[in-house]
Structure formats: C-alpha cells, structure tokens
Amino acid sequence: MNDAHFHLTVNHLPIIIPGIALLVLIGGFIFKSEIVKRTAYFLFIIGALSTFVAFSSGEGAEQVMEKLGSDHHLIHEHEEAAETFALFSHALGILSLLGLWANWKRKKFSNGIAIVVILVAAAALYFGRVTGTTGGEIRHTEIRNDNGSTPSATEAENDDH
C-alpha cells in the first residue's frame, strides 16, 4: 500500500464520523438522553483523531499523485481546504471533550455546549464536503465544474492563433 492508497483509505473517516455524530447528538436532544449525547461526543472525538491520520497522510499522497502527473493546482486547492477542515475538526474534538466532561458532571452549561458543538459540527461538515470534493477533483474529472473536459485539437489550435 503506497501513501496515496493509505490516504484514500482513511480520508473518509473525518467526514463521515462527524456526520453520524451530529445525527446522534440531535437524537440525544430529541429523546432527552444524556447517554446518547455522550456517545455523540465520543464519536466527535474519534472523528477529530481520524483527522490527524488523514491529514498526516496527505503529504505522501501528494508526492505520489504529482509523480502520476496530477495537476499541482488541484492538489494545492485540496490541501488548503484540508487545513481549514482540520482546524474545525480539531476544535470540534476539543469542544466535545469539554461537552463530555460537562455532561458527565451534570454542569448547568452542558446543553449550551451541546448547541455550540452542533453549530461547529455543521461548519466542520461544510468544510469536510469542500475538502472531499476538492480531493475527488484531483482524479475524478467528472466532478469538476468544467466537467473535466479538455479542449479538442481544433480548439487548442484556435486558441494558439
């Protein structure tokens, strides 16, 4: 398994796990279950930890993809998106640690933390989507805004004149 393969294996976890955790946390509010909320916090923490693994494997994946001739601009765009996503994911993990502690100790502000976690999770999922899309665009030309089309030989000749 090369670095790019490893990155592809782990990079979905930081996006999928917080999505599931958000649904679990909302379920904790709906069913008024503190155990369910704690489970969600634990999942958010696992998601934040998985971000470290995915992020740290990105550099090796970049080297493999550049050797394969992938567009450096697309890789750089993905890297920038990943940095922003990682910040939100790590903040979500830290907030979840605080939320887990506050919930466990039955602090009055624990529901307030849960609401903040929901908001940060929504932002993290947005940036996770952006990161996933920009990563996919590196090799999946069909999802690019330009549909991945390359100019025909005639169009290229006309552009040269």
Residue, then its C-alpha position, 0 to 999 in steps of 0.5 A: m500500500n503506497d501513501a496515496h492508497f493509505h490516504l484514500t483509505v482513511n480520508h473518509l473517516p473525518i467526514i463521515i464520523p462527524g456526520i453520524a455524530l451530529l445525527v446522534l447528538i440531535g437524537g440525544f436532544i430529541f429523546k432527552s438522553e444524556i447517554v446518547k449525547r455522550t456517545a455523540y461526543f465520543l464519536f466527535i472525538i474519534g472523528a477529530l483523531s481520524t483527522f490527524v491520520a488523514f491529514s498526516s497522510g496527505e503529504g505522501a499522497e501528494q508526492v505520489m499523485e504529482k509523480l502520476g502527473s496530477d495537476h499541482h493546482l488541484i492538489h494545492e486547492h485540496e490541501e488548503a481546504a484540508e487545513t481549514f477542515a482540520l482546524f474545525s475538526h480539531a476544535l470540534g474534538i476539543l469542544s466535545l471533550l469539554g461537552l463530555w466532561a460537562n455532561w458527565k458532571r451534570k454542569k448547568f452549561s452542558n446543553g449550551i455546549a451541546i448547541v455550540v458543538i452542533l453549530v461547529a459540527a455543521a461548519a466542520l461538515y461544510f468544510g469536510r464536503v469542500t475538502g472531499t470534493t476538492g480531493g475527488e477533483i484531483r482524479h475524478t474529472e467528472i466532478r469538476n465544474d468544467n466537467g473535466s473536459t479538455p479542449s479538442a485539437t481544433e480548439a487548442e489550435n484556435d486558441d494558439h492563433 
